[in-house]
Amino acid sequence: MLGGVKTHFTVALQYEELAQINKSKADKWEFMADYIETFPKEYHDPSVTLKEHIAQLRAIAADFRKTEEQDQALAKKHRYLARHGLGPPTLTSESAKESAH
């Protein structure tokens, strides 16, 4: 296997894992917003209105979803690079190029 293929495949897997983590976080924040919206009597913070608090929770969820989408896009890019054997040179191939000069 070419060094770039392995490198990009590994990076793609890492981005996919990060995307899943960010999806999970977004789901949790969205759940909290839904819960507070459904059970408003459970909200006890007088410093922020219920409506503002729900909006803040949803904004945090949206930020995590945006990061999830970015992670998925990077994973897709690295899977493409891996499939086409493109990638950064490995230390071995760089050493071989330097030796040839």
C-alpha positions in Angstrom: 0.0 0.0 0.0 1.3 3.4 -0.8 2.2 5.7 2.1 -0.3 8.4 1.0 -3.1 5.9 0.8 -2.6 4.6 4.3 -2.1 8.1 5.6 -5.2 9.5 4.0 -7.3 6.5 5.0 -6.2 6.9 8.6 -6.9 10.6 8.6 -10.4 9.9 7.0 -11.2 7.5 9.8 -10.1 10.1 12.4 -12.3 12.7 10.8 -15.2 10.3 10.7 -14.8 9.6 14.4 -14.7 13.3 15.2 -17.8 13.8 13.1 -19.6 11.1 15.1 -18.5 12.7 18.4 -19.7 16.1 17.2 -23.0 14.6 16.1 -23.5 13.0 19.5 -22.8 16.3 21.2 -25.2 18.2 18.9 -27.9 15.6 19.6 -27.4 16.0 23.4 -27.7 19.8 23.2 -30.7 19.6 20.9 -32.3 17.1 23.4 -31.7 19.6 26.2 -33.4 22.3 24.2 -36.4 20.0 23.4 -36.6 18.9 27.0 -36.7 22.5 28.4 -39.1 23.5 25.7 -41.4 20.6 26.6 -41.0 20.9 30.4 -40.5 24.7 31.0 -41.1 24.3 34.7 -37.8 22.4 34.9 -35.9 25.6 34.0 -34.9 27.5 37.1 -32.3 30.2 36.0 -33.7 33.7 36.5 -30.7 35.3 34.8 -31.7 34.2 31.3 -35.3 33.9 29.9 -36.5 30.5 29.0 -36.7 31.5 25.3 -33.1 32.8 25.3 -31.9 29.7 27.1 -33.5 27.4 24.5 -32.1 29.6 21.7 -28.6 29.3 23.3 -28.9 25.5 23.5 -30.0 25.3 19.9 -27.1 27.6 18.8 -24.6 25.3 20.6 -26.2 22.3 18.9 -26.0 24.1 15.5 -22.3 24.8 16.1 -21.6 21.1 16.7 -23.6 20.1 13.6 -21.6 22.5 11.5 -18.4 21.0 12.9 -19.8 17.6 12.2 -20.4 18.6 8.6 -16.9 20.0 8.2 -15.4 16.8 9.7 -17.5 14.7 7.2 -16.3 16.8 4.3 -12.7 16.4 5.3 -13.2 12.6 5.7 -14.7 12.5 2.2 -11.7 14.4 0.8 -9.2 12.1 2.5 -11.1 9.0 1.4 -10.9 10.4 -2.2 -7.2 11.0 -1.9 -6.7 7.5 -0.4 -8.6 5.9 -3.3 -6.5 7.6 -5.8 -3.2 7.0 -4.1 -2.5 10.7 -3.6 -0.9 12.0 -0.6 2.1 13.4 1.1 5.3 11.7 0.5 6.5 9.2 3.1 9.8 9.6 4.8 11.1 6.7 2.9 10.2 8.1 -0.5 11.6 11.5 0.5 14.9 9.9 1.6 15.1 8.1 -1.8 14.6 11.4 -3.7 17.3 13.1 -1.7 19.7 10.2 -2.2 19.2 10.4 -6.0 20.4 14.0 -6.1 
